[in-house]
Amino acid sequence: MKQLEFLADQKGKLKGVFVPIELWKKVFPQLPASEAEFKEALENYVLNKAMDEARKTPLLSKEEAMKFLEDK
């Protein structure tokens, strides 16, 4: 899949992001009608991706998790 491309003005200030259509269609199978629907669809997509990644991670016991956090 293509990478996101960032659009900047002549001074280098970021102005926008180019999203490849393949990714856009995955995130928004139906075009959101409002800004609120856009935000919700994007949040749902990102949350689902995070949950998919979490499924690949082994679960820790409470003791293991506490030790992991203490070591950070």
TORKOL-4160 file (C-alpha; in steps of 0.2 Angstrom, whole numbers, padded with zeros to 4 digits, m for minus):
72
<pt num="1" X="0000" Y="0000" Z="0000"/>
<pt num="2" X="0006" Y="0018" Z="m0004"/>
<pt num="3" X="0012" Y="0029" Z="0010"/>
<pt num="4" X="0003" Y="0044" Z="0016"/>
<pt num="5" X="0010" Y="0060" Z="0009"/>
<pt num="6" X="0011" Y="0076" Z="0018"/>
<pt num="7" X="0008" Y="0093" Z="0009"/>
<pt num="8" X="0017" Y="0108" Z="0015"/>
<pt num="9" X="0017" Y="0126" Z="0010"/>
<pt num="10" X="0033" Y="0135" Z="0003"/>
<pt num="11" X="0039" Y="0138" Z="0021"/>
<pt num="12" X="0038" Y="0120" Z="0025"/>
<pt num="13" X="0022" Y="0122" Z="0036"/>
<pt num="14" X="0011" Y="0106" Z="0035"/>
<pt num="15" X="m0005" Y="0110" Z="0026"/>
<pt num="16" X="m0013" Y="0093" Z="0023"/>
<pt num="17" X="m0011" Y="0074" Z="0020"/>
<pt num="18" X="m0014" Y="0064" Z="0004"/>
<pt num="19" X="m0022" Y="0048" Z="0008"/>
<pt num="20" X="m0021" Y="0034" Z="m0005"/>
<pt num="21" X="m0038" Y="0029" Z="m0011"/>
<pt num="22" X="m0036" Y="0011" Z="m0006"/>
<pt num="23" X="m0034" Y="0016" Z="0012"/>
<pt num="24" X="m0048" Y="0029" Z="0011"/>
<pt num="25" X="m0060" Y="0015" Z="0005"/>
<pt num="26" X="m0055" Y="0004" Z="0020"/>
<pt num="27" X="m0057" Y="0018" Z="0033"/>
<pt num="28" X="m0073" Y="0025" Z="0025"/>
<pt num="29" X="m0082" Y="0012" Z="0015"/>
<pt num="30" X="m0097" Y="0024" Z="0014"/>
<pt num="31" X="m0092" Y="0042" Z="0013"/>
<pt num="32" X="m0095" Y="0051" Z="0030"/>
<pt num="33" X="m0109" Y="0065" Z="0028"/>
<pt num="34" X="m0103" Y="0076" Z="0042"/>
<pt num="35" X="m0087" Y="0080" Z="0052"/>
<pt num="36" X="m0094" Y="0070" Z="0067"/>
<pt num="37" X="m0096" Y="0055" Z="0056"/>
<pt num="38" X="m0079" Y="0057" Z="0049"/>
<pt num="39" X="m0071" Y="0058" Z="0066"/>
<pt num="40" X="m0081" Y="0043" Z="0072"/>
<pt num="41" X="m0076" Y="0032" Z="0057"/>
<pt num="42" X="m0058" Y="0037" Z="0059"/>
<pt num="43" X="m0058" Y="0033" Z="0077"/>
<pt num="44" X="m0066" Y="0016" Z="0074"/>
<pt num="45" X="m0054" Y="0011" Z="0061"/>
<pt num="46" X="m0039" Y="0016" Z="0072"/>
<pt num="47" X="m0046" Y="0007" Z="0087"/>
<pt num="48" X="m0050" Y="m0009" Z="0076"/>
<pt num="49" X="m0031" Y="m0008" Z="0070"/>
<pt num="50" X="m0025" Y="m0007" Z="0088"/>
<pt num="51" X="m0036" Y="m0021" Z="0094"/>
<pt num="52" X="m0030" Y="m0032" Z="0079"/>
<pt num="53" X="m0012" Y="m0029" Z="0084"/>
<pt num="54" X="m0016" Y="m0032" Z="0103"/>
<pt num="55" X="m0022" Y="m0049" Z="0098"/>
<pt num="56" X="m0005" Y="m0054" Z="0092"/>
<pt num="57" X="0003" Y="m0049" Z="0109"/>
<pt num="58" X="0004" Y="m0062" Z="0122"/>
<pt num="59" X="m0006" Y="m0058" Z="0138"/>
<pt num="60" X="0003" Y="m0055" Z="0154"/>
<pt num="61" X="m0002" Y="m0060" Z="0171"/>
<pt num="62" X="m0006" Y="m0046" Z="0184"/>
<pt num="63" X="0011" Y="m0049" Z="0192"/>
<pt num="64" X="0020" Y="m0049" Z="0175"/>
<pt num="65" X="0011" Y="m0033" Z="0169"/>
<pt num="66" X="0016" Y="m0024" Z="0186"/>
<pt num="67" X="0034" Y="m0029" Z="0184"/>
<pt num="68" X="0034" Y="m0023" Z="0166"/>
<pt num="69" X="0027" Y="m0006" Z="0171"/>
<pt num="70" X="0039" Y="m0005" Z="0186"/>
<pt num="71" X="0054" Y="m0008" Z="0174"/>
<pt num="72" X="0049" Y="0007" Z="0163"/>
